[in-house]
Amino acid sequence: MGNRFQEALASGRVLVCDGAMGSELQKRGLSGGDCPDQWNITRPEVVRQIHSAYVQAGAGIILTNTFGANRIQLAKHNLEGSAKKICKAAVALAREAAGPDCIVLGDIGPTGEFLEPLGNFTLQDFEEIFREQAEALIAAGADGIIVETMTSVEECAAAIKAVKSVSGAPVVASMAFEPTANGDFRTMMGASAAAHAKGNVAAGADALGVNCGCAIQPMIKLVEALRKTCAKPIMAQPNAGQPKLKNGLTVYEQTPADFAANVPALIKAGANIVGSCCGTTPEFTRKIAETVRSLQG
């Protein structure tokens, strides 16, 4: 039997991914100083509930609650030795919620650090750190890996290579872009869509992604730009509109219906997997899934 995620990518169907995890945890009591990834162990029922809500809403892909479960990020909470334990628990929770048909992707986020000479880390350091996380996620039963919200092609490529060094599982490489004054898109580190495609496909990515950074309307143009540079499947996870500060809190005001109204254009632009990012909820996933079903019949 082949890998279920690889088979889904090859099917030609538009796939639906889940939405935000962090804001859903915050609704349930996660505070600014807490480690979201540790909740896989300390509050497993909450994490499982969120996964289940997305599956029930129509997600065919869910991401593990391991965005920050690398040694560097965990060290901020004095948990640097807990990466494997957290990743194992996270996959188990996602798999319980997924059931027999839903795909589980192990989520790998950035280290939050810089490579030399801007920082103190080498590419070999990054690969070693990501390898530890990837090995734990794959060993626990993830169908594949998503490397997401990256701003540096070099760091993203290091994570891809780390995954490929321990497994043949498929990898989605997703980067966070913002619109520029010139009308194109760049990551915080200045990477273009073309650089994303060239560097990360060369590193071994099986699919490319764009997530966070912008709302769904500009992401349509971003996906168009990425599609011009590659033939790989593309995953798009826009935010729920542009964030606004209200009473000291970050608020996303786009409604699920307004978001979903743009999904056909996103798919036409070249997206093969549609999910959502900051500010979204299971209701966004429900509207996305309804829209995809109506398009595919």
LOMIDREN-881862 format. One line per field, with one value per residue (C-alpha): residue in three letters; x, y, z. Coordinates in steps of 0.001 Angstrom, whole numbers, always signed. Layout:
% residues N
res	ALA	...
X	X	...
Y	Y	...
Z	Z	...
//
This chain:
% residues 297
res	MET	GLY	ASN	ARG	PHE	GLN	GLU	ALA	LEU	ALA	SER	GLY	ARG	VAL	LEU	VAL	CYS	ASP	GLY	ALA	MET	GLY	SER	GLU	LEU	GLN	LYS	ARG	GLY	LEU	SER	GLY	GLY	ASP	CYS	PRO	ASP	GLN	TRP	ASN	ILE	THR	ARG	PRO	GLU	VAL	VAL	ARG	GLN	ILE	HIS	SER	ALA	TYR	VAL	GLN	ALA	GLY	ALA	GLY	ILE	ILE	LEU	THR	ASN	THR	PHE	GLY	ALA	ASN	ARG	ILE	GLN	LEU	ALA	LYS	HIS	ASN	LEU	GLU	GLY	SER	ALA	LYS	LYS	ILE	CYS	LYS	ALA	ALA	VAL	ALA	LEU	ALA	ARG	GLU	ALA	ALA	GLY	PRO	ASP	CYS	ILE	VAL	LEU	GLY	ASP	ILE	GLY	PRO	THR	GLY	GLU	PHE	LEU	GLU	PRO	LEU	GLY	ASN	PHE	THR	LEU	GLN	ASP	PHE	GLU	GLU	ILE	PHE	ARG	GLU	GLN	ALA	GLU	ALA	LEU	ILE	ALA	ALA	GLY	ALA	ASP	GLY	ILE	ILE	VAL	GLU	THR	MET	THR	SER	VAL	GLU	GLU	CYS	ALA	ALA	ALA	ILE	LYS	ALA	VAL	LYS	SER	VAL	SER	GLY	ALA	PRO	VAL	VAL	ALA	SER	MET	ALA	PHE	GLU	PRO	THR	ALA	ASN	GLY	ASP	PHE	ARG	THR	MET	MET	GLY	ALA	SER	ALA	ALA	ALA	HIS	ALA	LYS	GLY	ASN	VAL	ALA	ALA	GLY	ALA	ASP	ALA	LEU	GLY	VAL	ASN	CYS	GLY	CYS	ALA	ILE	GLN	PRO	MET	ILE	LYS	LEU	VAL	GLU	ALA	LEU	ARG	LYS	THR	CYS	ALA	LYS	PRO	ILE	MET	ALA	GLN	PRO	ASN	ALA	GLY	GLN	PRO	LYS	LEU	LYS	ASN	GLY	LEU	THR	VAL	TYR	GLU	GLN	THR	PRO	ALA	ASP	PHE	ALA	ALA	ASN	VAL	PRO	ALA	LEU	ILE	LYS	ALA	GLY	ALA	ASN	ILE	VAL	GLY	SER	CYS	CYS	GLY	THR	THR	PRO	GLU	PHE	THR	ARG	LYS	ILE	ALA	GLU	THR	VAL	ARG	SER	LEU	GLN	GLY
X	+0	+1327	+1476	-2056	-923	+1129	-1871	-4149	-1738	-1663	-5452	-6056	-8703	-8616	-7859	-9092	-6774	-7634	-7216	-5686	-4604	-3031	-6057	-8300	-6035	-6163	-9950	-9585	-7183	-3710	-1912	+974	+3593	+2354	+3903	+1169	+3014	+3143	-662	-363	+726	-844	-4201	-4609	-8407	-8371	-6028	-8047	-11253	-9846	-8617	-12003	-13824	-11810	-12348	-16090	-16080	-14739	-10951	-9261	-5878	-5051	-1740	-253	+88	+3884	+4592	+7096	+8161	+11791	+14618	+15280	+11695	+11058	+14131	+12240	+9982	+12783	+11458	+14341	+14597	+10900	+10705	+10330	+7792	+5678	+5775	+4768	+1801	+777	+613	-1381	-3963	-4268	-4559	-7326	-9303	-8520	-10073	-9287	-9590	-8145	-4468	-2204	+773	+3466	+3908	+7405	+7733	+10803	+13434	+13068	+16835	+19147	+21890	+25455	+26564	+23307	+22967	+24865	+23567	+24863	+22802	+24111	+22739	+19322	+19268	+20121	+17394	+14760	+15848	+15088	+11564	+10898	+12084	+9740	+6750	+7260	+7963	+4710	+2727	+2376	+1494	+3849	+5401	+4565	+7394	+5526	+5634	+9258	+10788	+14251	+14664	+17852	+16114	+13154	+15477	+17357	+14101	+13159	+16561	+16243	+12916	+14231	+17258	+15013	+12021	+10634	+7398	+6112	+6971	+5073	+7338	+5330	+6616	+5026	+4883	+3611	+2575	+5123	+4689	+5885	+2952	+4876	+5475	+8443	+9088	+10479	+13935	+13393	+12716	+10545	+8055	+10539	+13300	+10885	+10134	+13707	+15369	+12798	+12047	+15797	+15880	+13272	+9858	+6955	+4575	+4954	+2842	+2120	+633	+112	+1437	-1617	-5365	-7011	-7478	-3775	-2906	-4719	-2073	+670	-487	-581	+3016	+4105	+2267	+4249	+7458	+6633	+4485	+4372	+1078	+444	-1060	-2611	-3466	-4483	-5316	-8867	-8308	-5812	-5185	-6324	-5511	-8568	-8179	-4678	-5802	-5148	-8483	-9274	-12606	-13205	-16189	-16087	-18559	-16481	-13352	-14986	-16299	-12672	-11829	-12835	-10421	-7698	-8161	-8249	-4960	-3381	-4054	-4417	-4823	-6849	-6693	-6591	-4290	-4397	-7800	-9712	-11941	-13598	-16432	-13972	-13041	-16710	-17296	-14140	-15175	-18682	-17225	-14762	-17520	-19738	-16875	-15931	-19433
Y	+0	+3427	+6515	+7893	+11522	+10805	+9044	+11969	+14421	+12291	+11956	+15368	+16175	+19450	+18596	+20479	+21158	+22358	+25868	+27698	+25793	+28506	+30785	+27792	+26856	+30452	+30301	+27337	+28962	+29015	+32141	+34062	+32367	+28821	+26326	+25281	+22098	+20909	+20816	+17554	+16103	+18342	+19060	+16290	+16379	+19994	+19301	+16234	+18270	+20887	+18264	+16538	+19800	+20329	+16744	+17033	+20299	+18515	+18659	+15802	+16847	+17884	+19174	+18053	+20551	+20636	+23962	+24896	+21400	+21784	+21890	+25625	+26762	+24332	+25625	+28886	+26862	+24705	+21769	+21244	+17575	+16902	+17212	+13485	+12938	+15921	+14913	+11326	+12505	+15023	+12447	+10071	+12771	+13792	+10175	+9492	+12450	+11709	+8278	+5960	+8435	+11784	+12494	+13551	+15786	+16345	+20101	+21597	+25345	+27601	+27692	+31444	+31800	+33010	+31285	+32554	+35317	+36901	+34327	+31586	+28538	+26611	+24691	+21500	+22686	+23325	+19966	+18157	+19993	+19368	+15739	+15052	+16420	+14791	+11385	+11510	+12610	+9941	+7199	+8090	+7550	+10846	+10390	+13188	+16416	+20065	+22531	+25802	+29553	+29668	+32975	+31716	+29360	+28025	+27117	+25609	+23536	+22351	+21067	+19287	+17603	+16584	+14863	+13146	+11883	+9829	+8989	+8819	+10416	+13349	+16869	+20123	+23185	+26280	+29838	+33035	+35942	+39489	+41816	+44527	+48090	+46896	+44532	+41304	+39174	+38647	+36812	+38654	+37493	+38793	+35505	+35541	+32938	+31870	+31422	+29382	+27071	+26692	+26169	+23945	+21724	+21179	+20229	+17528	+19076	+17060	+20028	+23755	+25936	+29516	+30245	+33100	+36488	+37607	+37283	+35140	+37880	+38713	+35041	+34338	+36414	+34780	+31300	+32434	+33608	+30349	+28247	+29946	+28686	+25047	+22048	+20653	+20559	+23855	+24269	+27614	+28612	+32292	+34272	+35392	+38841	+41467	+41588	+44660	+45743	+46279	+46938	+45533	+42294	+41079	+40605	+39041	+40234	+38254	+35912	+32256	+32974	+35843	+33718	+30787	+33055	+33466	+29768	+29101	+31806	+30386	+26952	+28425	+30176	+26775	+25676	+21901	+21994	+24706	+25347	+28419	+30042	+32807	+33863	+30947	+28346	+25031	+27061	+28359	+24753	+23859	+26619	+25705	+22045	+22952	+25115	+22445	+19818	+22080	+22658	+18984	+17561
Z	+0	-952	+1202	+1577	+1284	-1844	-3352	-2503	-4120	-7270	-7427	-8981	-6372	-4483	-854	+2206	+5133	+8622	+10053	+12986	+16083	+18251	+18449	+19191	+22095	+23325	+23396	+25706	+28127	+26566	+27796	+26284	+28441	+27850	+25450	+22964	+22045	+25663	+25704	+23743	+27076	+29728	+28031	+25444	+25551	+24346	+21433	+20437	+20564	+18192	+15728	+15840	+15171	+11998	+10842	+11452	+9517	+6449	+6620	+4799	+6185	+9741	+11099	+14376	+17225	+16897	+15196	+17908	+18961	+17988	+20493	+20108	+20553	+23394	+25239	+25791	+28102	+29552	+27539	+25100	+26059	+25416	+21618	+20926	+23695	+22571	+18913	+19696	+21771	+19116	+16323	+18511	+19252	+15612	+14507	+17043	+15687	+12040	+11856	+8949	+6077	+7166	+6471	+9342	+8569	+11155	+11543	+11637	+12141	+12118	+14829	+15277	+14916	+12151	+10246	+10352	+9931	+11154	+13907	+15650	+13801	+10784	+8239	+9849	+13208	+11686	+9915	+13143	+15074	+12405	+11979	+15635	+15232	+11857	+13029	+16012	+13919	+11251	+13794	+15563	+12359	+10490	+6797	+5795	+6979	+6448	+6946	+7365	+7958	+6855	+5771	+4810	+1864	+3451	+6716	+4860	+2681	+5776	+7238	+4008	+3825	+7460	+6763	+3654	+5564	+7864	+5670	+2183	+3373	+1315	+2428	+1875	+2035	+2909	+3263	+4572	+2116	+2367	-472	-1304	-2532	-5947	-6301	-5809	-2724	-441	+2806	+5821	+4702	+1168	-616	-3749	-4929	-7598	-5006	-2858	-5758	-6974	-3606	-1952	-4934	-5257	-1573	-2193	-1498	-2883	-2730	-2177	+52	+1036	+4439	+6853	+5768	+3821	+3361	+716	-1908	-2299	-1876	-5133	-6931	-4882	-5881	-9529	-9216	-7586	-10177	-12954	-11397	-10672	-11521	-7978	-6031	-4225	-768	+209	+3790	+3939	+7052	+7878	+6423	+7531	+11290	+13244	+16766	+18969	+22687	+22512	+20868	+17330	+15549	+12169	+10825	+7636	+7863	+6829	+4009	+2617	+2830	+1034	-1724	-2849	-2803	-6454	-7621	-5384	-6950	-10449	-9674	-9041	-5465	-5042	-1256	+466	+4190	+6371	+8892	+11511	+12786	+11282	+12928	+12046	+10505	+7892	+7127	+6813	+4251	+2333	+2205	+1020	-1730	-2863	-2946	-5051	-7523	-7816	-7764
//
